[in-house]
């Protein structure tokens, strides 16, 4: 089975996945990304108007296969 890696970046921190995980194909990585992004969303800071995170999924050769973006924006009306 191919090995995939999920790197995370939130604008200030970059976490590079050094271990990766094996799944049958790239479609199966999406379930893992959704789980990770859900956990991140639950831990967004209260009182911050804009927060985001990008997950970059890499293949065994290191090439980025796709990116998933999560964003929370509060647009306050005056």
PDB file of N, CA, C and O in Angstrom, chain B, residues numbered from 101:
ATOM      1  N   UNK B 101       0.844  -1.196   0.000  1.00  0.00           N
ATOM      2  CA  UNK B 101       0.000   0.000   0.000  1.00  0.00           C
ATOM      3  C   UNK B 101       0.879   1.245   0.000  1.00  0.00           C
ATOM      4  O   UNK B 101       1.951   1.257   0.606  1.00  0.00           O
ATOM      5  N   UNK B 102       0.426   2.282  -0.676  1.00  0.00           N
ATOM      6  CA  UNK B 102       1.204   3.522  -0.697  1.00  0.00           C
ATOM      7  C   UNK B 102       1.170   4.239   0.654  1.00  0.00           C
ATOM      8  O   UNK B 102       0.219   4.109   1.425  1.00  0.00           O
ATOM      9  N   UNK B 103       2.223   4.991   0.913  1.00  0.00           N
ATOM     10  CA  UNK B 103       2.333   5.780   2.144  1.00  0.00           C
ATOM     11  C   UNK B 103       2.081   7.244   1.808  1.00  0.00           C
ATOM     12  O   UNK B 103       2.592   7.771   0.819  1.00  0.00           O
ATOM     13  N   UNK B 104       1.275   7.892   2.659  1.00  0.00           N
ATOM     14  CA  UNK B 104       0.940   9.300   2.502  1.00  0.00           C
ATOM     15  C   UNK B 104       1.323  10.054   3.766  1.00  0.00           C
ATOM     16  O   UNK B 104       1.446   9.467   4.841  1.00  0.00           O
ATOM     17  N   UNK B 105       1.509  11.359   3.624  1.00  0.00           N
ATOM     18  CA  UNK B 105       1.905  12.224   4.723  1.00  0.00           C
ATOM     19  C   UNK B 105       0.991  13.442   4.732  1.00  0.00           C
ATOM     20  O   UNK B 105       0.612  13.950   3.677  1.00  0.00           O
ATOM     21  N   UNK B 106       0.635  13.912   5.935  1.00  0.00           N
ATOM     22  CA  UNK B 106      -0.215  15.099   6.055  1.00  0.00           C
ATOM     23  C   UNK B 106       0.541  16.153   6.857  1.00  0.00           C
ATOM     24  O   UNK B 106       0.762  15.992   8.057  1.00  0.00           O
ATOM     25  N   UNK B 107       0.934  17.229   6.187  1.00  0.00           N
ATOM     26  CA  UNK B 107       1.601  18.354   6.840  1.00  0.00           C
ATOM     27  C   UNK B 107       0.553  19.403   7.181  1.00  0.00           C
ATOM     28  O   UNK B 107      -0.399  19.607   6.429  1.00  0.00           O
ATOM     29  N   UNK B 108       0.733  20.071   8.324  1.00  0.00           N
ATOM     30  CA  UNK B 108      -0.225  21.085   8.775  1.00  0.00           C
ATOM     31  C   UNK B 108       0.462  22.438   8.906  1.00  0.00           C
ATOM     32  O   UNK B 108       1.623  22.525   9.305  1.00  0.00           O
ATOM     33  N   UNK B 109      -0.276  23.493   8.562  1.00  0.00           N
ATOM     34  CA  UNK B 109       0.246  24.855   8.682  1.00  0.00           C
ATOM     35  C   UNK B 109      -0.902  25.782   9.068  1.00  0.00           C
ATOM     36  O   UNK B 109      -1.960  25.771   8.437  1.00  0.00           O
ATOM     37  N   UNK B 110      -0.684  26.585  10.110  1.00  0.00           N
ATOM     38  CA  UNK B 110      -1.751  27.484  10.574  1.00  0.00           C
ATOM     39  C   UNK B 110      -1.385  28.961  10.433  1.00  0.00           C
ATOM     40  O   UNK B 110      -2.028  29.818  11.040  1.00  0.00           O
ATOM     41  N   UNK B 111      -0.386  29.257   9.659  1.00  0.00           N
ATOM     42  CA  UNK B 111       0.041  30.640   9.481  1.00  0.00           C
ATOM     43  C   UNK B 111       1.242  30.994  10.331  1.00  0.00           C
ATOM     44  O   UNK B 111       2.023  31.871   9.962  1.00  0.00           O
ATOM     45  N   UNK B 112       1.404  30.327  11.459  1.00  0.00           N
ATOM     46  CA  UNK B 112       2.563  30.586  12.308  1.00  0.00           C
ATOM     47  C   UNK B 112       3.358  29.314  12.595  1.00  0.00           C
ATOM     48  O   UNK B 112       4.569  29.376  12.806  1.00  0.00           O
ATOM     49  N   UNK B 113       2.704  28.189  12.604  1.00  0.00           N
ATOM     50  CA  UNK B 113       3.386  26.915  12.869  1.00  0.00           C
ATOM     51  C   UNK B 113       3.273  25.999  11.662  1.00  0.00           C
ATOM     52  O   UNK B 113       2.255  25.977  10.972  1.00  0.00           O
ATOM     53  N   UNK B 114       4.340  25.244  11.421  1.00  0.00           N
ATOM     54  CA  UNK B 114       4.330  24.236  10.365  1.00  0.00           C
ATOM     55  C   UNK B 114       4.701  22.904  11.007  1.00  0.00           C
ATOM     56  O   UNK B 114       5.755  22.777  11.630  1.00  0.00           O
ATOM     57  N   UNK B 115       3.838  21.926  10.852  1.00  0.00           N
ATOM     58  CA  UNK B 115       4.097  20.592  11.396  1.00  0.00           C
ATOM     59  C   UNK B 115       4.238  19.643  10.218  1.00  0.00           C
ATOM     60  O   UNK B 115       3.283  19.411   9.475  1.00  0.00           O
ATOM     61  N   UNK B 116       5.432  19.098  10.054  1.00  0.00           N
ATOM     62  CA  UNK B 116       5.705  18.174   8.945  1.00  0.00           C
ATOM     63  C   UNK B 116       5.540  16.741   9.434  1.00  0.00           C
ATOM     64  O   UNK B 116       6.152  16.336  10.422  1.00  0.00           O
ATOM     65  N   UNK B 117       4.720  15.993   8.743  1.00  0.00           N
ATOM     66  CA  UNK B 117       4.482  14.585   9.061  1.00  0.00           C
ATOM     67  C   UNK B 117       5.696  13.780   8.614  1.00  0.00           C
ATOM     68  O   UNK B 117       5.984  13.698   7.420  1.00  0.00           O
ATOM     69  N   UNK B 118       6.405  13.189   9.564  1.00  0.00           N
ATOM     70  CA  UNK B 118       7.607  12.423   9.249  1.00  0.00           C
ATOM     71  C   UNK B 118       7.343  10.924   9.180  1.00  0.00           C
ATOM     72  O   UNK B 118       8.147  10.173   8.627  1.00  0.00           O
ATOM     73  N   UNK B 119       6.210  10.485   9.744  1.00  0.00           N
ATOM     74  CA  UNK B 119       5.913   9.054   9.780  1.00  0.00           C
ATOM     75  C   UNK B 119       4.990   8.616   8.654  1.00  0.00           C
ATOM     76  O   UNK B 119       5.225   7.587   8.021  1.00  0.00           O
ATOM     77  N   UNK B 120       3.959   9.377   8.403  1.00  0.00           N
ATOM     78  CA  UNK B 120       3.001   9.021   7.374  1.00  0.00           C
ATOM     79  C   UNK B 120       2.117   7.855   7.781  1.00  0.00           C
ATOM     80  O   UNK B 120       2.149   7.400   8.925  1.00  0.00           O
ATOM     81  N   UNK B 121       1.330   7.381   6.829  1.00  0.00           N
ATOM     82  CA  UNK B 121       0.409   6.275   7.077  1.00  0.00           C
ATOM     83  C   UNK B 121       0.105   5.600   5.746  1.00  0.00           C
ATOM     84  O   UNK B 121       0.204   6.214   4.684  1.00  0.00           O
ATOM     85  N   UNK B 122      -0.258   4.349   5.822  1.00  0.00           N
ATOM     86  CA  UNK B 122      -0.559   3.585   4.620  1.00  0.00           C
ATOM     87  C   UNK B 122      -2.059   3.383   4.479  1.00  0.00           C
ATOM     88  O   UNK B 122      -2.739   2.993   5.428  1.00  0.00           O
ATOM     89  N   UNK B 123      -2.558   3.650   3.301  1.00  0.00           N
ATOM     90  CA  UNK B 123      -3.958   3.400   2.942  1.00  0.00           C
ATOM     91  C   UNK B 123      -3.971   2.927   1.485  1.00  0.00           C
ATOM     92  O   UNK B 123      -2.995   3.117   0.760  1.00  0.00           O
ATOM     93  N   UNK B 124      -5.080   2.310   1.060  1.00  0.00           N
ATOM     94  CA  UNK B 124      -5.126   1.750  -0.293  1.00  0.00           C
ATOM     95  C   UNK B 124      -4.933   2.771  -1.420  1.00  0.00           C
ATOM     96  O   UNK B 124      -4.407   2.426  -2.478  1.00  0.00           O
ATOM     97  N   UNK B 125      -5.349   4.010  -1.208  1.00  0.00           N
ATOM     98  CA  UNK B 125      -5.218   5.010  -2.268  1.00  0.00           C
ATOM     99  C   UNK B 125      -5.499   6.401  -1.754  1.00  0.00           C
ATOM    100  O   UNK B 125      -5.881   6.589  -0.599  1.00  0.00           O
ATOM    101  N   UNK B 126      -5.306   7.378  -2.627  1.00  0.00           N
ATOM    102  CA  UNK B 126      -5.440   8.774  -2.228  1.00  0.00           C
ATOM    103  C   UNK B 126      -6.840   9.105  -1.717  1.00  0.00           C
ATOM    104  O   UNK B 126      -6.985   9.965  -0.848  1.00  0.00           O
ATOM    105  N   UNK B 127      -7.875   8.440  -2.238  1.00  0.00           N
ATOM    106  CA  UNK B 127      -9.242   8.709  -1.786  1.00  0.00           C
ATOM    107  C   UNK B 127      -9.384   8.447  -0.285  1.00  0.00           C
ATOM    108  O   UNK B 127     -10.123   9.150   0.403  1.00  0.00           O
ATOM    109  N   UNK B 128      -8.683   7.447   0.213  1.00  0.00           N
ATOM    110  CA  UNK B 128      -8.764   7.093   1.636  1.00  0.00           C
ATOM    111  C   UNK B 128      -8.088   8.131   2.528  1.00  0.00           C
ATOM    112  O   UNK B 128      -8.349   8.166   3.730  1.00  0.00           O
ATOM    113  N   UNK B 129      -7.230   8.972   1.965  1.00  0.00           N
ATOM    114  CA  UNK B 129      -6.587  10.007   2.779  1.00  0.00           C
ATOM    115  C   UNK B 129      -7.578  11.084   3.190  1.00  0.00           C
ATOM    116  O   UNK B 129      -7.398  11.734   4.220  1.00  0.00           O
ATOM    117  N   UNK B 130      -8.624  11.275   2.393  1.00  0.00           N
ATOM    118  CA  UNK B 130      -9.592  12.337   2.688  1.00  0.00           C
ATOM    119  C   UNK B 130     -10.284  12.109   4.022  1.00  0.00           C
ATOM    120  O   UNK B 130     -10.538  13.063   4.757  1.00  0.00           O
ATOM    121  N   UNK B 131     -10.590  10.862   4.342  1.00  0.00           N
ATOM    122  CA  UNK B 131     -11.218  10.573   5.636  1.00  0.00           C
ATOM    123  C   UNK B 131     -10.292  10.971   6.777  1.00  0.00           C
ATOM    124  O   UNK B 131     -10.741  11.529   7.778  1.00  0.00           O
ATOM    125  N   UNK B 132      -9.016  10.687   6.630  1.00  0.00           N
ATOM    126  CA  UNK B 132      -8.037  11.051   7.656  1.00  0.00           C
ATOM    127  C   UNK B 132      -7.935  12.566   7.779  1.00  0.00           C
ATOM    128  O   UNK B 132      -7.879  13.091   8.891  1.00  0.00           O
ATOM    129  N   UNK B 133      -7.911  13.273   6.660  1.00  0.00           N
ATOM    130  CA  UNK B 133      -7.822  14.736   6.675  1.00  0.00           C
ATOM    131  C   UNK B 133      -9.050  15.344   7.354  1.00  0.00           C
ATOM    132  O   UNK B 133      -8.915  16.269   8.154  1.00  0.00           O
ATOM    133  N   UNK B 134     -10.236  14.838   7.047  1.00  0.00           N
ATOM    134  CA  UNK B 134     -11.462  15.355   7.672  1.00  0.00           C
ATOM    135  C   UNK B 134     -11.405  15.162   9.183  1.00  0.00           C
ATOM    136  O   UNK B 134     -11.795  16.061   9.928  1.00  0.00           O
ATOM    137  N   UNK B 135     -10.935  14.020   9.649  1.00  0.00           N
ATOM    138  CA  UNK B 135     -10.811  13.783  11.090  1.00  0.00           C
ATOM    139  C   UNK B 135      -9.843  14.749  11.752  1.00  0.00           C
ATOM    140  O   UNK B 135     -10.128  15.280  12.825  1.00  0.00           O
ATOM    141  N   UNK B 136      -8.702  14.976  11.119  1.00  0.00           N
ATOM    142  CA  UNK B 136      -7.705  15.904  11.661  1.00  0.00           C
ATOM    143  C   UNK B 136      -8.255  17.328  11.694  1.00  0.00           C
ATOM    144  O   UNK B 136      -8.119  18.027  12.699  1.00  0.00           O
ATOM    145  N   UNK B 137      -8.872  17.752  10.602  1.00  0.00           N
ATOM    146  CA  UNK B 137      -9.402  19.113  10.539  1.00  0.00           C
ATOM    147  C   UNK B 137     -10.552  19.315  11.527  1.00  0.00           C
ATOM    148  O   UNK B 137     -10.702  20.405  12.079  1.00  0.00           O
ATOM    149  N   UNK B 138     -11.353  18.295  11.752  1.00  0.00           N
ATOM    150  CA  UNK B 138     -12.432  18.388  12.749  1.00  0.00           C
ATOM    151  C   UNK B 138     -11.857  18.608  14.140  1.00  0.00           C
ATOM    152  O   UNK B 138     -12.365  19.433  14.899  1.00  0.00           O
ATOM    153  N   UNK B 139     -10.804  17.877  14.478  1.00  0.00           N
ATOM    154  CA  UNK B 139     -10.162  18.038  15.788  1.00  0.00           C
ATOM    155  C   UNK B 139      -9.554  19.431  15.922  1.00  0.00           C
ATOM    156  O   UNK B 139      -9.634  20.041  16.988  1.00  0.00           O
ATOM    157  N   UNK B 140      -8.954  19.932  14.860  1.00  0.00           N
ATOM    158  CA  UNK B 140      -8.374  21.276  14.889  1.00  0.00           C
ATOM    159  C   UNK B 140      -9.466  22.321  15.099  1.00  0.00           C
ATOM    160  O   UNK B 140      -9.295  23.237  15.903  1.00  0.00           O
ATOM    161  N   UNK B 141     -10.585  22.195  14.390  1.00  0.00           N
ATOM    162  CA  UNK B 141     -11.690  23.153  14.525  1.00  0.00           C
ATOM    163  C   UNK B 141     -12.217  23.184  15.951  1.00  0.00           C
ATOM    164  O   UNK B 141     -12.580  24.251  16.447  1.00  0.00           O
ATOM    165  N   UNK B 142     -12.268  22.051  16.612  1.00  0.00           N
ATOM    166  CA  UNK B 142     -12.753  21.997  17.993  1.00  0.00           C
ATOM    167  C   UNK B 142     -11.807  22.704  18.947  1.00  0.00           C
ATOM    168  O   UNK B 142     -12.202  23.082  20.050  1.00  0.00           O
ATOM    169  N   UNK B 143     -10.565  22.885  18.532  1.00  0.00           N
ATOM    170  CA  UNK B 143      -9.575  23.528  19.393  1.00  0.00           C
ATOM    171  C   UNK B 143      -9.219  24.945  18.956  1.00  0.00           C
ATOM    172  O   UNK B 143      -8.253  25.518  19.459  1.00  0.00           O
ATOM    173  N   UNK B 144      -9.985  25.521  18.028  1.00  0.00           N
ATOM    174  CA  UNK B 144      -9.759  26.920  17.677  1.00  0.00           C
ATOM    175  C   UNK B 144      -9.942  27.773  18.930  1.00  0.00           C
ATOM    176  O   UNK B 144     -10.756  27.453  19.797  1.00  0.00           O
ATOM    177  N   UNK B 145      -9.179  28.857  19.015  1.00  0.00           N
ATOM    178  CA  UNK B 145      -9.223  29.735  20.183  1.00  0.00           C
ATOM    179  C   UNK B 145     -10.497  30.577  20.194  1.00  0.00           C
ATOM    180  O   UNK B 145     -10.940  31.062  19.153  1.00  0.00           O
ATOM    181  N   UNK B 146     -11.071  30.742  21.364  1.00  0.00           N
ATOM    182  CA  UNK B 146     -12.237  31.613  21.521  1.00  0.00           C
ATOM    183  C   UNK B 146     -11.780  33.066  21.481  1.00  0.00           C
ATOM    184  O   UNK B 146     -10.711  33.401  21.990  1.00  0.00           O
ATOM    185  N   UNK B 147     -12.586  33.919  20.879  1.00  0.00           N
ATOM    186  CA  UNK B 147     -12.288  35.341  20.855  1.00  0.00           C
ATOM    187  C   UNK B 147     -11.356  35.777  19.744  1.00  0.00           C
ATOM    188  O   UNK B 147     -11.002  36.954  19.669  1.00  0.00           O
ATOM    189  N   UNK B 148     -10.951  34.871  18.885  1.00  0.00           N
ATOM    190  CA  UNK B 148     -10.088  35.218  17.760  1.00  0.00           C
ATOM    191  C   UNK B 148     -10.963  35.294  16.512  1.00  0.00           C
ATOM    192  O   UNK B 148     -11.679  34.345  16.192  1.00  0.00           O
ATOM    193  N   UNK B 149     -10.903  36.431  15.804  1.00  0.00           N
ATOM    194  CA  UNK B 149     -11.808  36.658  14.679  1.00  0.00           C
ATOM    195  C   UNK B 149     -11.472  35.868  13.421  1.00  0.00           C
ATOM    196  O   UNK B 149     -12.361  35.598  12.612  1.00  0.00           O
ATOM    197  N   UNK B 150     -10.228  35.497  13.242  1.00  0.00           N
ATOM    198  CA  UNK B 150      -9.848  34.756  12.039  1.00  0.00           C
ATOM    199  C   UNK B 150      -8.840  33.666  12.403  1.00  0.00           C
ATOM    200  O   UNK B 150      -7.801  33.937  13.005  1.00  0.00           O
ATOM    201  N   UNK B 151      -9.161  32.455  12.032  1.00  0.00           N
ATOM    202  CA  UNK B 151      -8.251  31.337  12.247  1.00  0.00           C
ATOM    203  C   UNK B 151      -8.321  30.426  11.032  1.00  0.00           C
ATOM    204  O   UNK B 151      -9.377  30.263  10.420  1.00  0.00           O
ATOM    205  N   UNK B 152      -7.187  29.838  10.695  1.00  0.00           N
ATOM    206  CA  UNK B 152      -7.190  28.933   9.556  1.00  0.00           C
ATOM    207  C   UNK B 152      -6.128  27.858   9.724  1.00  0.00           C
ATOM    208  O   UNK B 152      -5.206  27.980  10.530  1.00  0.00           O
ATOM    209  N   UNK B 153      -6.286  26.819   8.949  1.00  0.00           N
ATOM    210  CA  UNK B 153      -5.317  25.737   8.926  1.00  0.00           C
ATOM    211  C   UNK B 153      -5.333  25.130   7.527  1.00  0.00           C
ATOM    212  O   UNK B 153      -6.385  25.007   6.899  1.00  0.00           O
ATOM    213  N   UNK B 154      -4.161  24.758   7.057  1.00  0.00           N
ATOM    214  CA  UNK B 154      -4.034  24.094   5.766  1.00  0.00           C
ATOM    215  C   UNK B 154      -3.373  22.745   6.001  1.00  0.00           C
ATOM    216  O   UNK B 154      -2.351  22.651   6.682  1.00  0.00           O
ATOM    217  N   UNK B 155      -3.963  21.709   5.433  1.00  0.00           N
ATOM    218  CA  UNK B 155      -3.373  20.373   5.453  1.00  0.00           C
ATOM    219  C   UNK B 155      -2.908  20.065   4.036  1.00  0.00           C
ATOM    220  O   UNK B 155      -3.696  20.120   3.092  1.00  0.00           O
ATOM    221  N   UNK B 156      -1.638  19.742   3.892  1.00  0.00           N
ATOM    222  CA  UNK B 156      -1.087  19.365   2.590  1.00  0.00           C
ATOM    223  C   UNK B 156      -0.799  17.871   2.617  1.00  0.00           C
ATOM    224  O   UNK B 156      -0.052  17.392   3.470  1.00  0.00           O
ATOM    225  N   UNK B 157      -1.387  17.146   1.691  1.00  0.00           N
ATOM    226  CA  UNK B 157      -1.189  15.701   1.619  1.00  0.00           C
ATOM    227  C   UNK B 157      -0.101  15.419   0.585  1.00  0.00           C
ATOM    228  O   UNK B 157      -0.195  15.825  -0.573  1.00  0.00           O
ATOM    229  N   UNK B 158       0.939  14.710   1.043  1.00  0.00           N
ATOM    230  CA  UNK B 158       2.068  14.368   0.177  1.00  0.00           C
ATOM    231  C   UNK B 158       2.097  12.862  -0.072  1.00  0.00           C
ATOM    232  O   UNK B 158       1.640  12.067   0.749  1.00  0.00           O
ATOM    233  N   UNK B 159       2.643  12.499  -1.216  1.00  0.00           N
ATOM    234  CA  UNK B 159       2.875  11.103  -1.536  1.00  0.00           C
ATOM    235  C   UNK B 159       4.256  10.677  -1.073  1.00  0.00           C
ATOM    236  O   UNK B 159       4.992  11.462  -0.475  1.00  0.00           O
ATOM    237  N   UNK B 160       4.601   9.436  -1.353  1.00  0.00           N
ATOM    238  CA  UNK B 160       5.893   8.888  -0.937  1.00  0.00           C
ATOM    239  C   UNK B 160       7.074   9.638  -1.534  1.00  0.00           C
ATOM    240  O   UNK B 160       8.150   9.679  -0.936  1.00  0.00           O
ATOM    241  N   UNK B 161       6.885  10.227  -2.698  1.00  0.00           N
ATOM    242  CA  UNK B 161       7.976  10.959  -3.346  1.00  0.00           C
ATOM    243  C   UNK B 161       8.119  12.393  -2.838  1.00  0.00           C
ATOM    244  O   UNK B 161       9.007  13.125  -3.276  1.00  0.00           O
ATOM    245  N   UNK B 162       7.233  12.797  -1.904  1.00  0.00           N
ATOM    246  CA  UNK B 162       7.297  14.133  -1.325  1.00  0.00           C
ATOM    247  C   UNK B 162       6.471  15.175  -2.057  1.00  0.00           C
ATOM    248  O   UNK B 162       6.326  16.298  -1.574  1.00  0.00           O
ATOM    249  N   UNK B 163       5.932  14.824  -3.208  1.00  0.00           N
ATOM    250  CA  UNK B 163       5.126  15.781  -3.978  1.00  0.00           C
ATOM    251  C   UNK B 163       3.769  15.992  -3.306  1.00  0.00           C
ATOM    252  O   UNK B 163       3.142  15.040  -2.840  1.00  0.00           O
ATOM    253  N   UNK B 164       3.322  17.250  -3.262  1.00  0.00           N
ATOM    254  CA  UNK B 164       2.007  17.558  -2.698  1.00  0.00           C
ATOM    255  C   UNK B 164       0.937  17.120  -3.694  1.00  0.00           C
ATOM    256  O   UNK B 164       0.946  17.521  -4.858  1.00  0.00           O
ATOM    257  N   UNK B 165       0.017  16.288  -3.208  1.00  0.00           N
ATOM    258  CA  UNK B 165      -1.056  15.757  -4.046  1.00  0.00           C
ATOM    259  C   UNK B 165      -2.291  16.643  -4.000  1.00  0.00           C
ATOM    260  O   UNK B 165      -2.961  16.838  -5.014  1.00  0.00           O
ATOM    261  N   UNK B 166      -2.592  17.183  -2.815  1.00  0.00           N
ATOM    262  CA  UNK B 166      -3.684  18.144  -2.678  1.00  0.00           C
ATOM    263  C   UNK B 166      -3.575  18.856  -1.344  1.00  0.00           C
ATOM    264  O   UNK B 166      -2.841  18.434  -0.450  1.00  0.00           O
ATOM    265  N   UNK B 167      -4.325  19.952  -1.228  1.00  0.00           N
ATOM    266  CA  UNK B 167      -4.401  20.721   0.014  1.00  0.00           C
ATOM    267  C   UNK B 167      -5.855  20.824   0.439  1.00  0.00           C
ATOM    268  O   UNK B 167      -6.755  20.928  -0.395  1.00  0.00           O
ATOM    269  N   UNK B 168      -6.073  20.793   1.741  1.00  0.00           N
ATOM    270  CA  UNK B 168      -7.403  21.024   2.316  1.00  0.00           C
ATOM    271  C   UNK B 168      -7.283  22.243   3.222  1.00  0.00           C
ATOM    272  O   UNK B 168      -6.317  22.368   3.975  1.00  0.00           O
ATOM    273  N   UNK B 169      -8.255  23.135   3.151  1.00  0.00           N
ATOM    274  CA  UNK B 169      -8.212  24.370   3.939  1.00  0.00           C
ATOM    275  C   UNK B 169      -9.407  24.446   4.872  1.00  0.00           C
ATOM    276  O   UNK B 169     -10.534  24.117   4.505  1.00  0.00           O
ATOM    277  N   UNK B 170      -9.126  24.892   6.095  1.00  0.00           N
ATOM    278  CA  UNK B 170     -10.164  25.095   7.105  1.00  0.00           C
ATOM    279  C   UNK B 170     -10.032  26.533   7.582  1.00  0.00           C
ATOM    280  O   UNK B 170      -8.938  26.977   7.929  1.00  0.00           O
ATOM    281  N   UNK B 171     -11.139  27.258   7.600  1.00  0.00           N
ATOM    282  CA  UNK B 171     -11.094  28.663   7.982  1.00  0.00           C
ATOM    283  C   UNK B 171     -12.312  29.015   8.819  1.00  0.00           C
ATOM    284  O   UNK B 171     -13.418  28.542   8.560  1.00  0.00           O
ATOM    285  N   UNK B 172     -12.095  29.853   9.829  1.00  0.00           N
ATOM    286  CA  UNK B 172     -13.176  30.368  10.659  1.00  0.00           C
ATOM    287  C   UNK B 172     -13.024  31.880  10.714  1.00  0.00           C
ATOM    288  O   UNK B 172     -12.008  32.392  11.183  1.00  0.00           O
ATOM    289  N   UNK B 173     -14.035  32.591  10.235  1.00  0.00           N
ATOM    290  CA  UNK B 173     -14.008  34.050  10.201  1.00  0.00           C
ATOM    291  C   UNK B 173     -15.264  34.601  10.851  1.00  0.00           C
ATOM    292  O   UNK B 173     -16.378  34.169  10.554  1.00  0.00           O
ATOM    293  N   UNK B 174     -15.065  35.556  11.737  1.00  0.00           N
ATOM    294  CA  UNK B 174     -16.185  36.289  12.323  1.00  0.00           C
ATOM    295  C   UNK B 174     -16.175  37.687  11.717  1.00  0.00           C
ATOM    296  O   UNK B 174     -15.246  38.460  11.950  1.00  0.00           O
ATOM    297  N   UNK B 175     -17.196  38.012  10.948  1.00  0.00           N
ATOM    298  CA  UNK B 175     -17.349  39.345  10.377  1.00  0.00           C
ATOM    299  C   UNK B 175     -18.407  40.065  11.197  1.00  0.00           C
ATOM    300  O   UNK B 175     -19.605  39.837  11.029  1.00  0.00           O
ATOM    301  N   UNK B 176     -17.953  40.926  12.076  1.00  0.00           N
ATOM    302  CA  UNK B 176     -18.868  41.621  12.987  1.00  0.00           C
ATOM    303  C   UNK B 176     -19.484  42.834  12.301  1.00  0.00           C
ATOM    304  O   UNK B 176     -18.781  43.626  11.674  1.00  0.00           O
ATOM    305  N   UNK B 177     -20.791  42.972  12.424  1.00  0.00           N
ATOM    306  CA  UNK B 177     -21.449  44.162  11.880  1.00  0.00           C
ATOM    307  C   UNK B 177     -21.371  45.265  12.925  1.00  0.00           C
ATOM    308  O   UNK B 177     -21.419  45.007  14.128  1.00  0.00           O
ATOM    309  N   UNK B 178     -21.253  46.457  12.461  1.00  0.00           N
ATOM    310  CA  UNK B 178     -21.077  47.613  13.353  1.00  0.00           C
ATOM    311  C   UNK B 178     -22.380  48.026  13.959  1.00  0.00           C
ATOM    312  O   UNK B 178     -22.425  48.980  14.735  1.00  0.00           O
TER     313      UNK B 178
END
